[in-house]
């Protein structure tokens, strides 16, 4: 399924923000027919609108919706639109019929949440857009401490109204409580909200809230899995010493699996540790596939499996897996980027550029798509375009390193060396150093390139798994480079430089 953003914006028209549309159970909206529901196989859960005055309660509406998405995604016969795409339609103006048309789903779950001191009011409505009928609607007024009970009731109502034939295992998952602590649960919701921002500050806040949740309930598996994901991002992106971050990520992932061996997020986290830190390719594949088995409709599980195929040099399979991820979540920047990256690896540059540009339209600050797009332009000899797209990105050491690579490929050796020497005079930034090793490789400076890579190997930099990328082709004939690939355990790739 391709998602046309122009169409999406046109279809999602204004909707009344009148609170009167939140009804008690089985109350039908005016002008909408109440029909006997039939089996429904697709659903989007929109972020619940926060009607509280305090901005710091925004986490509630998004957190409640995300929990429903994660829970219902485990039902094999129900396609649930993932978070990234569903949350694109946040706010009271989202029109359920327009959203359903844009995403090609049958049912829409909408809701509102209002916190008043220790009181919580939650309204929810399940709409069958094919018949313009309300399948179910309810309004709950409970204590804030009872938020888990409310979500459990709503999830059970939804599965019943959709008339899904659930397996015994799926029924168990629907009623399974990851924690009995209301306080820990609320802290987890806050952490997940800040993780979704994908900023350094957001990661730190996520870690803070999850640690507090785990102090209350050390066996809270989703919180452990989220902690693992934060440490992984920090380690992969080189925010701090990789070896330390990956060790912590591994510990948290194992604790999550010990608490709940059926948690797909925990298997994803351990898979990433196996890939980027343990360099255990078979172990990583096993965990990735287990995550997909538990949650077959998870776009995240699919696009991270595409990572594994890319590292293994199995580019066509990476494309197929990334395409599935995009079909499942057409507005996921990560999935779209992975598809563009996979097309780039296959030298399908026009298709790569289309996907990478789409990712940047959705999130102009997603610099990883900028970098791969610049590489694609350089490899086609479109050097001015490569430099232009890099000039539009944030001026960071990594961006400067990619600028040096673009200049050397354009034949401007002097400019490339100027940037490289400038960066090397500063405190080392691991990911920038990794790109600079490719710059030295293209310049024919094998010793300089391998010296950098050996230091990064000592630090156990996770991004070394990307030495299978084509930008390192000039080094493949070096016995030292081949030995480094052997020590990491990476497949020896044929040089196409």
Secondary structure, DSSP 8 states (H G I E B T S, - for coil): ----HHHHHHH-------GGG--STT---TT-B--------EEEE---EE--S-GGGHHHHHHHHHHHHHHHTT-TT-EE--HHHHGGG-STT--HHHHHHHHT-SEEEEEEEEEETTEEEEEEEEEETTTTEEEEEEEEEEEGGGHHHHHHHHHHHHHHHTT----HHHHHHHH--S-S-HHHHHHHHHHHHHHTT-SHHHHHHHHHHHHHHHHH-TT-HHHHHHHHHHHHHHHHTTSS-HHHHHHHHHHHHHHHHHH-TT-HHHHHHHHHHIIIII--HHHHHHHHHHHHHH-TT-HHHHHHHHHHHHHTT-HHHHHHHHHHHHHH-TT-HHHHHHHHHHHHHTT-HHHHHHHHHHHHHH-TT-HHHHHHHHHHHHHTT-HHHHHHHHHTS---HHHHHHHHHHHHHTT-HHHHHHHHHHHHTSS--HHHHHHHHHHHHHTT-HHHHHHHHHHHHHTT-GGGGGGGSGGGGGGTT-HHHHHHHHHHT--------
